Amino acid sequence: MGQLRRTVGPLLASLAAASLLVGALPALQGGGGIFLPGTQPNAVAITPPFVCSVCHGSYSTGTVEPYDTWNGTMHANSARDPVYRAALAVANQDVPGSGEWCWRCHAPKGWLEGRGTPSDGSALLPDDLESVQCDTCHRMVDPLTTEGQGLVNPDVNWFGNGMAVIDPGNPPQEAPKRGPYNDSVSPIHGTIFSPFHRSSNVCGTCHDVSNPLQANPTDPYNPLLAHAIERTYSEWKASDYFALGEAGNCQSCHMKHLATDYACALTTFANPRPFLPTHDFTGGNTFAPLIIPTFWSLGNVPYDTVIARATQTLQSASRLWVTTRTVGGQVEARIRVKNLTGHKLPTGYPEGRRMWIQVRGRNAAGTLVFESGAYDPTTAILAPDPQLKVYEAQQGLSGPGGCTPTFHFILNDCIAKDNRVPPKGFTNANFALFEGSPVAATYRDGQFWDDTVFTLPGNVTRVEANLLYQTVSKEYVEFLQTENTTDNWGNDLYNLWATSGMSAPVTMESHVSDAGPFVESGAGTPGSGGFVPRLTGGGTAAPGGNVVLAVSDGVGGGGGILVFGFSLLNLPLPCGTLYPFPAITLSLPLQGILGVPGGGATELELAIPNDPGISGLVTYVQIGVIDPGAPAGCTISNGLVVTIQ
């Protein structure tokens, strides 16, 4: 089994050895808490959100107000989330007191005001459970600035692990609020323009997480040198989205600018904001918002809206295509998943989260004759099969047999599997810098898609593919129930899960392809690295249908020319044999990083005219690719014959 492990810092050989760390690491402080830099407990007091709501909520439609759009989100409920609570209990069992560190991000008001201990959260007050709240974020100072480093000792030199620096203000006056505008005014509190709040760095504070028990003693507070738990911020920073500035930052997707309106009810003082950022912080969690109101009495909170937004976000995160061909009497379906996000797909805390491809094959009578990725909603079981493709990260414990997957996140010290789809701009070298390399999977530099080939019976005439995402797997919920021996959160979570749809998967994307109209004919020629560009076809090749032509294994960033013809030419050229007699040519550049062998791919979707008279029309297609690494400076794909049904 492939693995990626930290070779620096203490490694855990077993669960028993792990428990000895509590008294052994210099990063530990009294009571089992983990010390990390940043503003420390009892240094500041945080104003609760209900105070903010007086001016920043319920003054418009409920779709623009900062308080109203925040209320009900996972930011507003990270301390209440039963999945988190159950995982916290197991972490505290594995390393007593370690959960105190988790409250830095899950309940920052409580932690900053000294209620992070006991580490089970039993000292938290109701206002603390408002979780990631207004005053915490709007008093955060960029820790890398002179101001930020002047407020704490030791300095915070990285974004991550909850190492927030909070403006202490001038008590008893209300502390000034920091935000992304340089013309904000308020009669209630001071305002400070903060470039930090216009950047993804502010998000990195809690969305790059490393295990401090796995720290490098030479630089113990550097999260990139400790074992990675989640790396959403680093994944983004190593993607092409980083170079886009504000147009590609976290806020551009997760705080979308949807309206021109006021951010405050006091319109005499406030300025209308064009494209006001909504404070919905939408991610992909559709399960926790479903069960939180069952356990907590929170009044009129728009959880249905939160779930709908998360579903919409998931359904805009990817593209999915199916292309088919018949080989040796069997149908071969090539499924492409393309990542449209600025981080891995999926990303975030890895335990229990998964995405998979469901493939179904039907015969001419419409009967299901093949399925991979079958899921039973009555049991929440994802049926294993030899061709099953699940995208996930699996943490584990290293030992003589390699990296063994476990859900004990505070003990884990290696990555047993990480085949999640990288973002655009991915390079293996850059992702290796933060323990973000693929494990038990291979992605070429620049690849932000994944192709998986499924073999189906020869009588399949139609292939259906769905990309499914599940917030919490059955295996993870059962683990949290079984392992929790100190409180009821494991049982509470299991009961809520069992009666609330068992974290029903969300269909992110679907595509259907006929098997038969697409026939590969003739061989292509090798280019850089010996890779031969591959052209495949899929979709519905019939009047009124849609066809996709997919290219793979070309040179990254190569210029492509797609050739269509209605007869064969079979003309030998320096680049290879040109099969179609050219009738139409289209420029079709390949995606990927320029010059990477085999790292170029693209798709072209075509609508077939709704004209019954074209049934039976045969089209010949081929693509030529400019490839400086090929002997002739170019290469050419296989031919593809498409017959309109």
Secondary structure, DSSP 8 states (H G I E B T S, - for coil): ---EE--SS---SSHHHHHGGGGT-TTB-GGG-B--SSS-TTS-----HHHHHHHHSSSSSSSS-HHHHHTTSSTTTTTT-HHHHHHHHHHHHHSTTTHHHHHHHHSHHHHHTT---STTSTT--GGGGG-S-HHHHTTEE-TTSHHHHHHSSS---SS-TT--EE---STTS---EEES-SS---SSS-EEE-GGGGSTHHHHHHHEEEEGGG--TTSTT-GGGSEEEEEHHHHHHTSGGGGGGGGGSHHHHHT-EEEEE-SSS-TTT---EEEEE-TT---S--SHHHHHHHHS---S--HHHHHHHHHHHHTTSEEEEEEEEEETTEEEEEEEEEE-SSS-BS-SS-TT-EEEEEEEEE-TT--EEEEES-EETTTTEE---TT-EEE-EEEEEEETTEEEE-S-TTT--EEEEE--B--TT--HHHHHTTT---BSS---TT--EEEEEEEE-TT--EEEEEEEEESS-HHHHHHHHHH--SSSHHHHHHHHHHTTTSS--EEEEEEEEESSSEEEES-----GGG---EEEEEE--STT-EEEEEEEEE-TT--EEEEEESSEEEEEETTEEEEE--SEEEE---BSSTT-TT-EEEEEEEE--S-GGGTT-EEEEEEEEE-TTSTTSEEE--EEEEE--
